[in-house]
């Protein structure tokens, strides 16, 4: 074989390899269309609350860690902006402090500037700052100095710091072994460039994120255009090859029926929520519940809380809500992991008795408790209000619930619908006796559902005080043994419910669908999706 032929063969092989690499890089040029809700309400990471907005942000920005899936669909957390992380523990008064040291990879923002550790410090301080009023602030409650920083209004007290441009240090106030998986992958904790967020407003006003195509981001995709749809294309300054779809187009729909129509017309390849009930079932990580103000009369008396708790007919409420609802079995819903493998709710079993045959006995017990508390009947308690956020579903549930209390206990409870902002203010100020709301958690771990009810927690809207509960939660925060920690979490949930701090009502879920020839999508249990790994099945 002569030299010229060998060179020609080598060149041919290199060209073939480059062509193959090009096909693999962009998932064979796949153009993916999806719908995960209505038009964006906010593309500011600390305010985005809808799964659709969080999904868009999940493709535009990249956190310290990211969730990936293997061929079988099993997910794991891998390095993203962090190229390595070290962890050190130190015994401190009241427990342990854990220091995470992240070393960042060499990466650039979409405008070419380097991504720095200080960008995470700025973003996390902004998230924690009470002046920001972010609904996701509690995500950082595991960070040392969080409470002190919020109380003083001094974010330098939050123990998140940049040693240099490529080294980020975070000190936690306990082991919180969910930190990497839950905080370091969340859209709310994505890095932000201070100059991009705080740039002077245009003459037209509006928010800094109003023009998605002008955003300075560090994720695998950029917003290329907007209008009736939002199109994402690979970010050429991303630190790695984009091996997923060559483009992702977001369509918007306000109802499951509208989303389903996009799917059936082949306008969208994947939709959530889907109107049909034979898609992929997704439990919602929230529990609809009644919260009692334990510090306000008459519900400072545990017997009255127990009486209302016992007379809740969850099966009847589920009939009102519909197909995707089921009676709550505890505060913590299905979908929250147990240590290792398994489901927390399945492992712990039901803490509430939803057997219809036992409801009459529960009602009799409730009536006896009213008598024991010194009231001849529920009418002696006077007029009470049940506050909730107005919606068609909530209206129907509130009326049915108050009717149950009237029928069984003769209690005159009037449902009162409020805006979400008004209800939040009433709860924070303690200006309520009964309230219905959806209880969620900042992270998908049982500890995060339970930590709000610690006596000194800012999220303790029930004004619940229990030394036993506080001690148990303190043990959980510092527990080194996973099995022992889970045992304590199950005990804490049971204690909270047996003190009748709240009455869980029901859980809900939804479905989503994607074309059979596509695979690789990841739906985070907290609500958002990752489509950057989607590819076409070859078999």
N, C-alpha and C positions, 0 to 999 in steps of 0.2 A: 504494500500500500504506500503510494508516494506521499510526500509531505503535504502537497496541495490538497489531495483528497482527504487526508486526515484533518487538515484545518477546516475544510468544507463540512466534513461530517461533524466535527466538534461544534462549529457554528450552528449547524442544523439542530443538534441536540440541545444547545443552549437556547435557541429560539423556541423549540418545542417545550422546554422546561419553563421558559418565561410565559408562554401561552397558557400552559397548565396552571402555573402559579397565579396568573391573572384570573383564570376561571375560579380557582379555589378562593382567592382573596375576597371576591364579591359574591360568593355563593351562586356562581354561574349567572351573575347578572340579575338575580331575583329582584323584582319590584314588588314589594309587599304593601298591601292596603289593609288597614285595620280601623276598627271603631271601638273605643273604650269609654264612651260617654259624650257629653255635650261639649260645646266650645269652651276653650280654656277660660277659667275664672281667674287664675293667677299662675304665672310662671316664675314667681319669686319662691325659691325653695322653702323658706320658713313660713309661708302662708298657703302653699298649695295643699289642699285637703282632698280633692277628688282623685279617684284612681286614674282618670284620664290625664289630669295635669301632672300627677306624680310620674306617670308612665312617660310622658314627653320629657320631663326633666331627667329621668333615668337614662335617657339616650343622649341628652345634650351635655350632661355633666358626669363626672366620675368621682366617686368617693374613695376612701382609703382602701376599702375592700369591695368585692362584688360577688354576687351569687351566680354560680354556673351550674350547668346540668350535664350529666354524662349520658351515654347512649340509652340507658335504661330510664332516664328521667329523674334519677336521684340527684338532689342538689347539694352543693357544698359551697363554702365560702373560700375564695382565693384572693390573692393579692391583686390590687388594682393600682391606685396612685402610690400605695406603699409597695416597696420592693422587698421589705423585710420588717419584722417587728420583734422587739424583745420585751419581756415582761419580768418585773421584779416585785416581790412582796415585802412589806415591812409591817411589823406589829406596832400598832398604835393604840392609844387609849380608846377602849370601846370596840376594838376589832382589828381590821387590817386595812392597809392602804396598798393599792396595786398601781405600779407605774408602768405604762406602756410607752415604749420609744419606737416611733415609726421613722424609718428611713425612706424618703421619697425617691422615686425614680426620676430620671431626667425627662421632663415633659413640658409642653408648651400650651399656653392658651391659644385660642383660635386666631388671635391677632399677632401671635409670634412671641409674646412675652413669656418668660419662664414661670411655671407654676411653683409657688414657694410655700413653705410650711406656714408662713405668716398669713397666707390666704385662708388656711383652715382656722387659724386662731381668730381672724376677723369674723369669719362666717359663724363659728361656734359662739363667740361672744355676742354677736348680733342675735343669734337664736335664743340665747339664755337671757338676754336683756329684757326685763319686764316692760321697758318702754316700747319694745317692739310688739308686745302683745301677740306673740306667735302662739298658735294653738299646739305647737309641737315642742314648746320649751322644756316640758318635763322629760323629753328624750334624754336630756343632759343631766338629769337629777342624780345620776350615778357618778358624776364627776365631782371630785372634792372642791369645796368652795362654792358650789352652785347656790345653796340657800343663802350663804353669807353675801355672795355677789348680788343676788336679787334683792335682798333686804337693804343693802347699803347703796344699791344702784351703781356699784363699782365693779365692772366686769373684769378688772385686772385680778380680782380675787378668785375667779374661776381658774382652776389649775390646768390650763391648756396653754402651752408656750412653745415658741420656736427657738431652739438652740442655735440654729443657723438656717439657711435657706432650704436645706434638705432634711432637717431633723425636727420632728414634731414630738413633743412630750405631753402625755395626758395622765393625770393622777386620778384614780378612782377611789371612792370612799368605801369600797368593799370589793369582794372578788367579782361579782356581777359577770359571770362567765358568758353571758349573752351579749356583752359589749361589742365584740368584733362582729358578730353576726347581725345584730340589730341596729346599733348606733352607726357603725362604720360602713353600713350599706344603705342607710336611709336617705331619701332625697332631701329631707330637711337639713341634713348635716353635710351636704355637698359643699365644696370650697367655693368661695366667691372672691372676686377682686374688688377691693374697696373702691378704687377709682371708677370701676364700671358701674357699681351699685349707686354710688353717691355723685355721679356726674350731674352737672346742672341740667335741670329739666328744660325741655324744648319749649318754644313759645306756645305750642299747642297743649302743653301740660301733659298729664298722664304719668304712668309709672315707668320705671327704668326698663321693665321687661316687655313693654307694650309691643315693640317690634321684634318678634322672635328672630328674624334674619339678621338683626343687628346685635344680638347677644354675644358677649364674650364668654366662651365656654371651653371646657377641657375634655369633653366626652367623645365618643366615637362618631357622633353625627353632628351636623349643623342644620339649622333650619334654613332651607333654601328659598322658600316662598310661603305665603300665607294667603288667606282669603276664605273661600268656602271650605278649603282643606288646608292642612299643614304638611308640607313635604320635607322630609329629612334626607340629607345626602351625606356620604362619608366625609369626615373631617380630615383633610389632608395633613393637618399638623398633629393628629393623634399619634401617641407614641408607638402604636402597634398597627399592623395591618387590620383593616376592617374585613373580617371574614364572613360577615353576615350579609343581609340584603344590600343591594346596591342603592336602594332607596326604600324609605318607609313613608307611606302617605297616610295621615290620620284624617279620617272622616268623622263627622260629628252627628250625634243623634240624641234627642232628649228623652226618649223612651225605649224600652226593650223592643217594642214592636217596630219602631223606626230602625233600630240597629239590625233586627232580624231581616227587615226588607232590604237593607244594604247587602246582607249576606246572601239572601236568596236571588238577588239580581246580579250577583257576582261582582258588585262594586267593591265589596270588602272581603278579604280572605279570612279574617278573624273578627269576632264581635263579642263585646261584653257590655252590659248583660244581655243574654239571649232570651228571646221570648219562649223558645221551646224548652221543654223540661228534660230532653234526652241528651243534652250536651254534657260538658264536664262540670260536675257539681262542685261548688266552692262555698264552704261555710264562711259566714261573715264573722270576723273576730270581734264580736260585740255582743252584749247581752242587754236586752231591753228590761228595765227594772224600775221599781218604785224605790226612791230614797227617802228615808225619814230624817227629819231634823231632830237629832237626839238631844239637842240642847234646848229645844223650844217646847213649851207646853202645847198639847198634852203629851207629846211623844218622848218626853224625858222619862216617862214610865214605860219600861220595857214590856209590860203586860199589854198595853194598848198597841204597841208595834207588833207584838206577836199575834194579837187578835186580827189585825188587818192582814198580816202575813198569811195566816191560816185560811182566811176566807177568799183568797185569790184563786179563782178557777182558771188555771192556765190552759186547760184543754179548750175551754170556751173561747178564750182570747185567740188561740191559734186558729180556730175555725173562722174568726173574723179576718185575721191577717192573710191566710191563704196557703197556697201550695208549699211555698218555700220556708214556712215557719214550723217550729216544733217547740214543745214546752221546755222551758229551761230546767236543767238538772242541777244547777249550781251557778255561782257567779261566773266562773271561768268557762268559756264555751268550748265546743269541739274545735280542733285545729291547733290548739296550743300544745307544744311538745312536752312530753315527759323526758326525764333524763335518759340519754341514749336514744333508743327507739321507742315509739309508742305515743299515745295521746293522753294528755293530763286528765281530761274528763273521763275517758274510758277507764284509765287506771284507777282513778279515785272513785268512780262509780257515782250514781245519783245521790245528791244530798237533799233533794226535794221529792216528796211523795206526790206523784201525778196520777195515782190510781183513782179513777172516777169513783170506785166503790168506797174509798176512804174519805171522800169529800164531806159527806154528811157528818161524820164523826169529828172532822176538823172544825166544821162550823159550830158544832155543839161546844167544843173546847173553847173556841173563840168567844162565844157568848158568856161562858163561865168566867173567862178572863176579864171581860168588861165588868161583870158583877164584882169580881174580886178586887178590881181596881177602884171600886167605890162608886160606880155609875150604875144606876138602875137599868139603863139601856143606852144605846148610842146617841139618842136624841139629847141626852144630858151634856154631851160634849159640845153642843152648839154647832154653828156653821164652820166648816173647814173647806179649804180650797186645795185642789190638786192641780199643780202647774205642769205644763208640758209645751213642747214646741208644736206649733200648728202644722198639720198635714192631714190629708184624708185618712191615712192609716191611723195616725195618732189620735185624731178626733174620735174615730170609731172605738179604738181601744180604751181611751179615757172615759167615754160615756159608759161602756160596758163594765169597766172596772168600778167606777163610782156606783153603778147600779147594783153590782154584787155586794158592795159594802152597805148600801141602803137596804137591800133585801134581807141580808143575814143579820146585820148588826144595828139596823135603824140609824146608822150614822149619816148625817147630812153633809156629804162631800160633793162639792160642786167643781166640775172640771173647768179649768181656765186656760185657754190657749194663749201663748205668748210668742214673740219672735225669739229666735235663738239667742240674740244679744240680750234681750230682756230677761230670759230665763237664766242665762249665765250670770248676769248681774245679781239676780235674786238669790241664786245659789251661793255666790261668793260672799254676799252680804248677810247671809243667814236669814233673809226675809221670806221664809216659806215654812210650811209644816210638812207638806207632801209634794213630791215632784217625780215626774216620770221622765226618764232619759235613757239614752243608749250609752252604756258603759263600755269604754274601750281602754286600750293600754298604749303607752308610748312605744312598747316593743312587744314582740310575740313571745313572752315568757310569763309564767304564772306570777312571778314576783312583781311584775309591773302592773298586773291587775290588782294586786293586794297592797302595794306600797302606798297607794293614795289614802288608805284608811288609817295610817299611822297618826297618832294624836297630833303631832306637830306638822304634818304634811299640809302644804298649801292646797292640795287637791282633796282634802278631807271635808267635803261639803256637808257631810252628815254630822259633823262635830262629834264624832265618835271618839270616846276615850276609854282605853283599856290597857292597863299596865301589862297584862298577860300577852295581849296582842302585840304591843310595841316590843316587848322582850323577844317574842318569837320572831318578829320581822328582823330584829337586830341580829339574831342568831343566823337567820337565813342569809343576810347580806355578807356575813363573814364565813359561811360554811365552806369547808374544803372538800367534803365528801358529797358527791352528786346524789347518791341515794338518800343520805340523811337529809340533805337540803330539800329534796322532793317530798320526803315524809313530813318535814316541817311546813312546807307550803300547803300540803293537803290539810294539815292540822289548822293552819291559819285561816284557810277558807271556811272550814267548818265552824271555827270559833266566831268568825265575822257573821256568819249566817245565824248561828244559834244565839247571838246577841241581838238578832233581828234589826240590824243596822239598815238593811235594804231587803227588798223582796224581788228576786229575779222573776221575770215574767216569761219571756220566750226568746229564742234565737232564730235567726234567719240565714238564708244563703241565696246564692244565685247560680246560674250556669253560664258558661261561655263555649263558643264553638270555633273551630278552625278547620280549614280544608284538610281532608284525609291525606293529601299528598305532601303536606307540610309538617315539619316537626322542629323541635328545638326551642319553642317558646317557653318562658318561665313566668309563672304567676306567683308573686310573693304573697304569702298568707295575709300580709297587711294591706294588700289591695292592688298594687301596681304590677305592671307587666314588663318583661324584658324580651324584646323581639330581635335583638342584635345577633342572636345565635340561630335564627330560623333558617332552615335550608330545605330543599326539595328532596323527598325520599327517592332513593334510587332503586329500591326493591319493594 
